[in-house]
Protein backbone atom coordinates (compact mmCIF):
# COMPACT_ATOMS: atom_id res chain seq x y z
CA UNK A 1 0.00 0.00 0.00
CA UNK A 2 2.88 2.41 0.67
CA UNK A 3 4.07 2.00 -2.96
CA UNK A 4 0.62 3.05 -4.13
CA UNK A 5 0.62 6.01 -1.73
CA UNK A 6 4.05 7.09 -3.03
CA UNK A 7 2.81 6.87 -6.62
CA UNK A 8 -0.23 8.97 -5.72
CA UNK A 9 1.98 11.56 -4.03
CA UNK A 10 4.23 11.68 -7.13
CA UNK A 11 1.25 12.29 -9.41
CA UNK A 12 -0.13 15.03 -7.18
CA UNK A 13 3.26 16.73 -6.83
CA UNK A 14 3.89 16.46 -10.57
CA UNK A 15 0.58 18.11 -11.43
CA UNK A 16 1.13 20.72 -8.74
CA UNK A 17 4.57 21.72 -9.97
CA UNK A 18 3.66 21.54 -13.67
CA UNK A 19 -0.10 21.95 -13.92
CA UNK A 20 -1.69 21.01 -17.20
CA UNK A 21 -4.09 23.42 -18.91
CA UNK A 22 -2.90 26.35 -16.78
CA UNK A 23 -3.48 29.80 -18.23
CA UNK A 24 -6.15 31.78 -19.99
CA UNK A 25 -8.54 30.12 -22.44
CA UNK A 26 -9.49 32.24 -25.43
CA UNK A 27 -13.09 31.89 -26.55
CA UNK A 28 -14.43 30.56 -23.25
CA UNK A 29 -18.21 30.16 -23.14
CA UNK A 30 -18.40 29.50 -19.39
CA UNK A 31 -16.34 30.80 -16.48
CA UNK A 32 -16.28 30.23 -12.77
CA UNK A 33 -14.43 31.54 -9.76
CA UNK A 34 -13.64 29.49 -6.67
CA UNK A 35 -12.18 30.40 -3.31
CA UNK A 36 -11.28 28.29 -0.28
CA UNK A 37 -11.20 30.71 2.65
CA UNK A 38 -9.57 28.14 4.96
CA UNK A 39 -6.29 28.05 3.08
CA UNK A 40 -6.59 30.83 0.50
CA UNK A 41 -6.82 28.69 -2.65
CA UNK A 42 -8.21 30.70 -5.58
CA UNK A 43 -9.19 29.45 -9.01
CA UNK A 44 -10.57 31.04 -12.15
CA UNK A 45 -11.87 28.35 -14.50
CA UNK A 46 -12.60 28.94 -18.17
CA UNK A 47 -14.47 26.39 -20.30
CA UNK A 48 -15.38 26.26 -23.95
CA UNK A 49 -18.54 24.20 -24.57
CA UNK A 50 -19.94 23.50 -28.02
CA UNK A 51 -23.10 21.46 -28.57
CA UNK A 52 -23.01 20.28 -24.97
CA UNK A 53 -19.42 18.96 -25.22
CA UNK A 54 -16.48 20.42 -23.31
CA UNK A 55 -13.94 21.28 -25.99
CA UNK A 56 -11.39 22.89 -23.69
CA UNK A 57 -10.81 23.86 -20.06
CA UNK A 58 -8.10 25.99 -18.54
CA UNK A 59 -7.56 27.49 -15.13
CA UNK A 60 -5.64 30.27 -13.48
CA UNK A 61 -5.06 31.02 -9.83
CA UNK A 62 -3.00 29.94 -6.88
CA UNK A 63 -3.36 27.29 -4.27
CA UNK A 64 -1.85 24.42 -2.37
CA UNK A 65 -0.47 21.32 -4.09
CA UNK A 66 -3.73 19.38 -3.75
CA UNK A 67 -5.90 22.20 -5.08
CA UNK A 68 -3.64 22.85 -8.07
CA UNK A 69 -3.20 19.17 -8.88
CA UNK A 70 -6.94 18.59 -8.64
CA UNK A 71 -7.65 21.41 -11.10
CA UNK A 72 -4.95 20.11 -13.45
CA UNK A 73 -6.20 16.51 -13.41
CA UNK A 74 -9.82 17.65 -13.67
CA UNK A 75 -9.11 19.64 -16.83
CA UNK A 76 -7.43 16.62 -18.39
CA UNK A 77 -10.23 14.26 -17.43
CA UNK A 78 -13.04 16.44 -18.79
CA UNK A 79 -11.71 17.29 -22.26
CA UNK A 80 -14.21 15.92 -24.78
CA UNK A 81 -16.83 14.95 -22.19
CA UNK A 82 -20.37 16.22 -22.25
CA UNK A 83 -21.47 18.62 -19.55
CA UNK A 84 -23.69 15.83 -18.14
CA UNK A 85 -20.70 13.45 -18.04
CA UNK A 86 -18.65 16.13 -16.28
CA UNK A 87 -21.34 16.61 -13.63
CA UNK A 88 -21.58 12.82 -13.14
CA UNK A 89 -17.79 12.61 -12.73
CA UNK A 90 -17.91 15.45 -10.18
CA UNK A 91 -20.48 13.45 -8.20
CA UNK A 92 -18.31 10.30 -8.27
CA UNK A 93 -15.20 12.30 -7.33
CA UNK A 94 -17.00 13.98 -4.43
CA UNK A 95 -18.32 10.62 -3.20
CA UNK A 96 -14.81 9.17 -3.33
CA UNK A 97 -13.16 11.92 -1.30
CA UNK A 98 -15.97 12.13 1.28
CA UNK A 99 -16.48 8.40 1.91
CA UNK A 100 -15.23 7.65 5.44
CA UNK A 101 -11.96 5.76 5.76
CA UNK A 102 -12.44 2.03 6.06
CA UNK A 103 -15.45 2.04 3.75
CA UNK A 104 -15.03 0.87 0.17
CA UNK A 105 -15.07 3.42 -2.61
CA UNK A 106 -16.27 3.03 -6.16
CA UNK A 107 -13.38 4.43 -8.15
CA UNK A 108 -13.90 2.48 -11.39
CA UNK A 109 -14.80 5.52 -13.49
CA UNK A 110 -12.26 7.87 -11.96
CA UNK A 111 -9.02 6.65 -13.59
CA UNK A 112 -6.15 9.01 -12.62
CA UNK A 113 -8.44 10.93 -10.28
CA UNK A 114 -8.18 8.06 -7.78
CA UNK A 115 -4.92 9.65 -6.63
CA UNK A 116 -7.11 11.85 -4.44
CA UNK A 117 -8.66 8.95 -2.52
CA UNK A 118 -6.14 9.51 0.25
CA UNK A 119 -7.42 13.00 1.07
CA UNK A 120 -10.40 11.46 2.83
CA UNK A 121 -7.99 10.76 5.70
CA UNK A 122 -7.70 14.53 6.12
CA UNK A 123 -11.16 16.16 5.95
CA UNK A 124 -9.79 19.69 5.73
CA UNK A 125 -7.89 18.69 2.55
CA UNK A 126 -11.14 17.48 0.91
CA UNK A 127 -12.02 21.15 0.49
CA UNK A 128 -8.77 21.70 -1.43
CA UNK A 129 -9.39 18.69 -3.68
CA UNK A 130 -12.97 19.67 -4.50
CA UNK A 131 -12.57 23.42 -5.08
CA UNK A 132 -12.00 23.12 -8.84
CA UNK A 133 -14.96 20.75 -9.12
CA UNK A 134 -17.34 23.09 -7.28
CA UNK A 135 -16.09 25.88 -9.54
CA UNK A 136 -16.77 23.71 -12.58
CA UNK A 137 -20.32 23.04 -11.35
CA UNK A 138 -21.00 26.75 -10.93
CA UNK A 139 -19.51 27.54 -14.34
CA UNK A 140 -21.57 25.00 -16.30
CA UNK A 141 -24.67 25.94 -14.27
CA UNK A 142 -23.96 29.56 -15.22
CA UNK A 143 -24.00 30.56 -11.57
CA UNK A 144 -22.22 33.87 -11.10
CA UNK A 145 -21.43 33.44 -7.42
CA UNK A 146 -18.00 32.37 -6.24
CA UNK A 147 -17.73 28.66 -5.44
CA UNK A 148 -16.67 28.17 -1.84
CA UNK A 149 -15.80 25.02 0.05
CA UNK A 150 -16.81 26.07 3.53
N, C-alpha and C positions, 0 to 999 in steps of 0.2 A: 504493500500500500504506500510506503514512503517513496518508492520509485514513481508511482503515479502522481503523488503530491508534488514531487520535484518537477515532473514534466508540466503539471498544471502551473506551477509557479514560474517556470521558464516561459510558457506561452503568455501568461499575464504580463510578466516583465518585458517580454519582447514587444508586445502590442502597446505597452505603456511607453517604452522608450522610442519606438518607431511606429506610431499609430497609422493605420491605413485609413485612407479617405479623409485625411485631416486637411482642412482648408475650406475656402469658400466654393460653393457650387453655383455656377452661372446657370440661369434659367430655372431656378427652383420654383416649384408650384406650391410647396407647403414648407412652412418654417415653424420651429418651436424653440422655446427657451426653457432651460431647466436650471434649478439651483438647489443645492443641498446645504441648508444653513448650518448643519452640524459640523461640516468640515470645509465648507467654502467651495465645493465643486460647482463649476458653472459650465453649461454647454449651450451652444447655439447650433441647432440641427437644421439642415436644409435638405429637402427631398424634391426630386423631380418625378412626378407620377404622370403617366400617359395611359389612357384607357384602363385605369384601375391597376396598372402594373408599376412597381417602383423601378424606374430606370436607373436612378443614381441617388446616392445619399452621401453627404459629407458633413463634417462637424468641425466646429471651432470651440475654443474655450480652454479652461484649465481645471485640473483636478488631480486627485490622488491616482496611484497606479491602477487601482481596481476600476475606478470610474472611467479613466481614459481607455483602458484595455476593453472594458465592456462596450463603450461607444465604438471603438475600432472593430471589434469582432461582430457587433450588431450590424454595422454598415456592410461588412462583408457578407454576412448571412442573409441579408434582406435584398440584395441586388437581384432583380428579376422576379421577385415574389409579388404576388398581388397584395393589395392593402389588407384584404381579409386574411391571407396567409401570414402576413406580418403581425396582425393583431393576435392570431392564434398562437404564433411563436412567442409573443410577449407573454401570453397567459401561461404557456408551458414553462417558460423561463422563470416567471414569477413564482409559479408553484414549486419549481425545483429549488430556488434559493430560500423559500420560506417554509419548506417541509422540515419539521423538527429532526434533529440528528437522531439516528437510530431507526428512522422510518425509511422504507424504500422510496426511491424517486423514479419517476418515469422519464428517463433522459434519452429515449430512443430517437426522437425527432430533433434533438438539440445539437448533435454533432460536436463541433469545436466548443460550443457554448457550455458544454459540461464542465469546462475548466473552472467555472464559477460555483460548482456544487459545494466546494469547501467553505464558501462564505457563510453558509448557514450556521457554521460553528460560531460565528461572530455577528450577531444580529445587527449591530451598528454598521457593519460593512455591507449588509444587504442593501441599505439605502444608496451606497456608492455604486453597487453593481446594477441597480435598477433605475438610476437617474436617467440614463440615455433612453431607456425603454418607455418611461413615463413621458419623456419629452416627445418621443416618437408618437405615442398615443395622442397627445394633445395636438401635435402637428397634423396628423392625418384626420383627426376629428375637427380640425380647423378651430380649435379652442385657442383664444388669444392669451389666456392667462399663463403665467409661468408655472411649469411643472415643479412641484416640490416633493420631497420625500419624507417630510415630517409627519 
